[in-house]
Amino acid sequence: KDVMSIVTSSPSLRVLDVSSNIFGDVDISLYQNVTLSELKVVNCGLSVEGAACIKKMLTQNTTLKTVDIGYNNIGDDGLGHLLQHTNTLTELNVASCRLSTKGAACIKNMLTQNTTLKTLNIDGNKVGDVGVGHIAEALEDNDTLTVLYVHNCGLSAKGAACIKNMLTQNTTLKTLNIGSNSIRDDGVGHIAEA
């Protein structure tokens, strides 16, 4: 049996990690599993189509809490598919998925509606200052996200200023990783002021 047929026929399976197995887009049969609580398909060669399949799974699976699809080439369009159904997720990792400012705008829209997500990892995506500004704006009123990773996302002092503004209003964010960005002394000053 292949991996996906095992997944769809196993009612007791709760965690599936197929990371670093380059098999391309997830088989459409994956959406039939309604018992998984954690799905990790890191560095598996997923594209927009794979993200659309996971979206279909999210529409039917009410137990899925963690989706980790980092290091796949889903891009902004794939993220758009995925974010349409995140009302059960508590953790989402889309690190190094070739996201841009457009993807960050999708994340902003999701964060204004989602009341379950606690951890978001967008490390290694070149969303820049504008993209982080989108996310920071949404987090000003978000009271569920506690962990945010924006490591190596092309931030400067301008992006750090957006984060500062968010931190002065947001009381739930407990962990923020902004390492490997070019925020320089001015940016550090902004963060310190929060």
N, C-alpha and C positions, 0 to 999 in steps of 0.2 A: 504494500500500500504506500502511496505517496503521503507526504506530511499533511497536506490539506484534507485528504480523505480521513485521516486519523483524527484531525481536529474536528471535523464535522460529525464524526460518529462517536465521539467520546464525551458523554454527558458529565463526566467528573473532572474534565480538564479545566483548570482555573488560570494557569499561567502558561503562556507560549512564548518562548524566546528562540527565534530562528536567525538571530543576528549573524552578520558576516557570512551568510550563505547567499551567493549571488544567483538568485533564481528569477530575478525580474519581478514583474508585477504579481501581486498576490492573486492566487486563484479565486475566481468569483465564488466558489463554494465556501470560502471562509466566512462569508456573511451569515451562513446558516447556523454557526455556533452561537448560542445565546447564554453560555455559562462562563466564558472567559472573563476574568477580572483584570488581567494584565497581558498586553500584547507588545512584544518587542520585535521589530523588524528593522534593526539598525544595519545600515550598510548592506542592503540586499538588492540594490539596483531598481528600486521602485521609481515609478514616474507618476505623472498625473493620473493615469489609469489605475495604478495601485492605490493611490489616495482616494479615488472615487469608490473603489471596492471597500476600503476601510470605512468610508462614509456610510455605505450601504449597511455594513455590519453595525455601525453605531446607531442606525435607525431601528434595528431589531434587538440589539443586545442592551439590556438595561443594567447589566452587572459589570460592564467594562469600565474600569476606573483609571487605568494607566495605558497610554499609548505612547510608545517610543519609536519614532520613525526617523531618527536622526541619521545624517549622512546618506540621504537618498535625494535623488534629483526630482523632487515633486514640484518645486518652484511655487510661485504665487498662486497659479491656477489650482494646483493640487491642494495647497493649503486652503484655498477657498472652498473646495469640495469638503475637505475634512472638517472645517469649522462650522459647517451647517448643522451638525448634530453633536454637540459637546456637553449636553445637559447632565450626563452622568460622570464625566471625567473629572478626576481630582488632580491628575498629572499629565502634562503633554510636553513631549520633547520633540522639537523640530530643528535641532541643532544642525547646522551646515546642510540645509535643504535648498539652497539657492533662492532664498527669499530676499525681496527688496522692499522698498518703501510701500509698494502696493500690498505686499503680504502683511506688513505691519499695520496697514489700515484695516485689513481683514481681522487681524488680532484685536485691534481697538474695538471694532464692532462686536466681536464675540465677547470681549471682557465687559462691555456695557450691559450684556444680557445674561451672561453665565453666572450662576450663583454656587457652583460646586468646585471650580478649578482652584487648586491651592498652589501648584507648582507649574511654572512655565519656563522652558529652556529654549531660547532662540540663539544660543551661542553660534558664532561663526557665520552668521548671515549678515550681509552688507546692507542693513536697513538704514544705517547712518543716523544723523541727528534728526532728520524729519521723521523717520520711522519710529525712533525711540520717543520722539515728541508725541506721536499718535498714541503709543502704548501708555506713556506717562499720563496723558490727558484722561484716558479711560480709567487708569488706576487712582485718579484723584477721588473718585466716588466708589471704587470697588472695595468691598469689605470681606472678600474671601481669599484673594491671592496672598500667600505668605512668603513665597520664594520666587525670585525672578533672576534668571541668568541672561545677561546681555554681554557676555565676554566676547571680545574680538568682533564687534559689530560696526566698526567704523565711526565711533563716537568722537566728538571733539568737546571742547568746553561748552559749546552751544547745547549739545545733547545733555551734558551734565547739568546745565541750568534747567532744562526741562525736568530732569530727574529731581533736582532740588525742589522745584515748585510742587511736584507730586508728593514728595516726602513730607512737605509741610502740611499736607491735607490728609494723606493716607496714614491710618494708624494700625493697619493689619500686616503690612509688608515687614517681615522680620529678617529676611536674607536677600541681599542684592549683590550680585557679582558683576562688576563692570571692568574686570581686568583686561589687559591687552587692548586697550583703546587709547587713543591719543588725546586724553582729556587735559593733560598737562597741569601746571600749577593752578591756573584759573579754574579749571574744572574741579580739581580737588577742593579748592576754596568754596565753590558753589555747593558741593556735597556737604562739606563741613558746616556750612551755614544752616543746613536743614536740621 
